[in-house]
């Protein structure tokens, strides 16, 4: 599509992307990848115009104002849903549209298109899920569930980003307030919808929604090596962040499984996988899953040089020391403990749909709450 758009501006794909003669349009839109991008516009010498991108310059943004783009993306959804996938994570969903005089985030046009997407999914694939990935405050993200009066007519789920850094802050400071405050700021959502909560994911541990002081604290505590930082966050996995401390790993996971929302586990965290900060950008936390102590950690039989990223080989987190096979055979492993906790959660629906009420405690180091149906 992009190659056709840049070489044939008057052709069917000419307006599939956002082109402009200058790079001064939408000046109020922030730059998200501050480490690598100096502008949201990049000049294309083939077409002789600038194209818009909210992320990397090799990721040009589609022009959702073009009805043909809207239809084409619905066709993409239908293609994958026909293959049987369970749903979609709608990556960076706040940035679909851009408008002058705004920060180009959370625009009404985005919600209008999501309602159209949801209607199509409900009509043809009623048992599938749409999960909004919007790195925003809960008060803004709640809009991505759609109309509460209709029970939610946009996304079934949405990630709750600000919970993640506050769990790390609360535990390290031994104070409940970071968690208490963000839970108190979390608005109600339609009954048929759910928050997705997580400890880590495939990107950096984002520090966009904390104060400057809190960000400095997090960097000091969790990113002592400059290579551990990326954009406005920390590119480390859960186990290295917690110094591979089994007690802390269990504490964090227990919080994840008991706070309101559906827990989303990042692959490898259930066995305590490590990271590789020598790899570029976000690749530090995206190395192959460590299944066995065999070739390529059991991830693939290909030549190791052909792997998308090298497997971890250090003495603490390397695949020969940390892998699924070894932990399956060890009843006391982190994997078995995590499975047991998930089984307990599944036996008690209150963890998924129950109310959350925090209990007062004179000791600020104690976080106490009840979950009730």
N, C-alpha and C positions, 0 to 999 in steps of 0.2 A: 504494500500500500504506500509506504513512504517513498520508495524508489519511483513509483508511478507518479506520486504527487509532486516530487521535486523536478522530474523531467518533463511532465506534461501538465502545467498549471490549469489548462482549459479542459483536461480530460475528466473522466468519471471520478478519479481520486484526487483531483486538484485541490478540493476543499475538505479533504479528510483530516487535515492537520491545521494548526493555527499559525498562519503566516502573516508577516507584517513587513513593511518597507523599512521600519526603524526598530530600535530596541528599547524604546521609551514608553511603550504601552504597559498598562497595569503596574505602575510604579509602587503601589501599596502592597503588592504581593511579596511576602518574605521569601528569602532564599533558604531552602530547607537543608541542602547539603553544603553547609558553609565551608567544609574542609576542601571541597573539590570544585565547586561551581561559583563563579563570580557574578553570574547573571542568570535569569530565567529565560533569556533569549540567546540563541546561537545562530550565527550567520552561515547560510548554506551557499557556497559559490556556484553550485549547479543551477539553482533556481534564482539566485540573486536576491534572496529575501532572508529575513530572520524567521526562525521557527521557535515556538513556545515549548518549554519543558519545565515542569515543577521539580524534577529530580535530575538525574544525569543528562548530559547533553546527547547521549546516545539513546535516550528514551523520549522521543518527541511525543507531545500530548495530542491525542485525538481531538477533533473538533466536534463536540457533541451538539453544537448548534445546527449541524448538518443532519437532517432527518435520515439521510442514507447511512450515516455513521451509527445512529441509534438503531436502525434496523439491522445493520451488519453485526453489531455487538449482541443483539438478541439472537441472531442466527448462530453466533459463536456459543452462546449459552445453551441453546437447544442441541447443538452438536455434542457437547460434552455430557449434557444431561441424558441424551439418548444412549450414550455409552454406559450409563448407570452410576455416575458419580453421585455422592450424597449431597453435595452442595458446593457453594463458592464462598471463599473469603474475598470480600470486595476490597482490594488493596487501595489505600489512599483515597477512599471514596469522597472526602470533602472537596477534592480538587478537580472534579469533572468539568466545571465551567469556570469562566473568568469574566468579570465585569469591571469596567472602569469605575473608579470611586469606591471600590471595596478592596478587601484583602484577598479576594478570590477564593474564599473558603466558605463552606456551608451555605451555598446560595440556594434560593428557592427552586431554581431550575434543576439542581441536583436532586432535590427531593421529589420533584415532579417526575423525573425520569425513573427514579427508584420505585415509585409507585407503579409505573408501567411495567418495570421488570418483575416486581412482586406479583402483579396480576397475571403476567404470562406464566410465571413459575407455578403459581397456585392453580391455574387453569389446566396446565398440561402435566405438571409434576408435583402434586400436592404434598408429597412426603419429603421434599428436599428443603435444605436450609440455606439461607443467605446470612452471612456473618460480616458485619461492617467492621472494617479496620480504619478507625478514625482517631489519630493521635491528638485528641482534643479533651477539653474538660467535660465531665459527665453531663453538665447542664446543656452543652452543645450536642454531645453524642446522643442524648436521649431522643433528639429529633429524628434520628435515623431508624427508630422503631416505627415511626409514622404516627398516624392519627390514633390516639388512645381510645377515642370513641368507637373506632372500627376494630379495636383489639390489636392495633398495630398493622399497618398496611405497607410497610417498607421492608426492613430487615428483621429476621427472627431473633438474631443475636447481635451484640456489639461488644467489642473488646473494651475493658475498663483499664485504660493505661495508667492513670495516676496512682492506682493501688500498688503497682509494682515497686517503684522506688521507695514508697513510704513503708513498705514491709521491711526493706533493707535498712532504712533509717531507724525505724522503731526498734528493731532487734539490736542493732549496733549501739544505739544510745540507751537501750534498756528503758525505753519510755513508750507508752502505748499511744501517745497523742498523735503522731503522724497517721496511724491507722484510724484512730477514732475520728479525727477531723475529716478525712476524706470519705469515710463511711457516712458521716453526718451530712456531707455535701452531696451525696449521691441521690438523685431524685428517684421517685417511684416510676416504674415502667409498666406497660400493659401486662396483664397476667399471662398472656401466651408468649411473652418475650423473655429473654434472659441475658444477663451480662456474661461475658467470657472473661474470666480472671486468669492471670498467669504470673509466673515468677521470671521466666526468661522466654525469649523467642529467637528468631533467626536474625534479628537486627540488634542494634546496640540497646543496652538498658537505658532507655530514654530519660533525660533529665531536663526536658523542656518545661515541664509543669511543676517545677520546684523553684524556690527563691535562689538568688545568687549565692547567698550564704549556705543554703542547703546543698547546692550544687558543688560548691567548694568542699564542703564536708564529705560528700559522697566520693569525690575524686580523691581526697586525702585518704579515706578509709578503704576504698575499693579499687583504686586505679593508681597505685604508687608509681608504676612505670608509664611514661608518656605514651608508649605504644598501645596501652590498654584503652586509650580514649579514641572515640570516633564521633565526628559531628558534635552533637550536644548529648553525649552519653558515654557508656562504657561497654566495650566489645569483649565481654567475658561470659563464660558459661556459669551456671549455678555453682557447681562444685569448687572451681577455683576462686570464685567470689567469696566463698565461705571457708577457704583454706582447707577444703576437703574434710571438714569436721562433720562426722556422722551425726552428732547430736544436733548441730545447726541444720543440717540437711533435713533431718526428720522434723524439726520445729517448723521450718519454712514450708515443707510439704504438708504438714498437718494444718497449718494456717490456710494454705491454698485450698485444701479439701473441705474446710469447715466454714470459710467465709461465704457470704451470699454470691451466687453465680455458678456457672459451669466451669470447672477447672480445665485448663488447657495445658497439658504437659508437653514440653519441648523434647523432641526425640533425643535420647541419650541421657537426659537428666535423671531418668529412673535407675540408671546404673552409675551415675556420677562421672559422666564423660568430661574430659577436659577440653581446652581450646588451644589454638596456635596463634599467638599474637604476632608471629613473624609473617603471617599471611596478610595480604592487603585488605584494607577496609573491613567490611562485614564478614569476609570469608573466615575470619578467626574462629567463628562459632558455627561454621557450616561444613565441617569435615565429615567424611563418611561414617555412618553408624558402625559401631564396633560390635559385631555379632560373635566372632570367634577369635582365637589367637592365631588363626591360619592366615594365609596369603590375603593381603588387602583387608584384613580384619573380617573376612567372610562377606564383605560387601559386594565384591565382584571378583571374577576369575581373570579379568583382563590384565594386560601388562600394567604394572603399577604406574608407569609413566602416562598411561591413558586415563587414569582416574581424574575426575573433575577437580579434585583437590587431594593432596596427600593425606594419608591416615596419620593419626597422632602416634608418635613413636618415643615419647620421653618416658623415663623410668616410672613416674608416678601415674600418669594418665594414659600411657601408651596402650595400644590395643591388646598387647600380650598380657598386660596386667588388669585392664578394665574391659570386660566384654560380657555379653549376654550369657554365653555358654558357661563361663566360670560361675556367674552369679546364680544361674538356674540350679547348678549343682551344689550351691552353698545355702543351706536353709537360713543362715543368719545374714544374708546379703541385703544390700539396699534395695535390690529389685524385689526380693520376696517381701520385704517390709512395705514397699510401696504398693505391691499387689494387694497385700492384706488390708491396707488402709483404704484402697479403692473399693474392695469388697464390702468393708464396713459402711462406707458411704452409700454404696448401691443398695444396701439392705435397709437404709433409713431415708425415705424420701424427704424428710425434713431438711436435710442438707441441701437439697436441690430447690425446694419450693417453700420452705418455711420462712417465717418472719425472722428478723434479726433485731435483737434488743441488747444494747450494751449495758452491763451492770456497773454501777459506781464502785470504785475501789479506792481506798485511801492511799494505797501504794501505787505510784505512777508507773511502776514497772510491770504491773499486772493488767493484762487485757482479758476481761471476762465478759462473755456474752451468752445469750440463750438463743436457740433456734426452735421455733414452735410452729406447728400446723394448726 
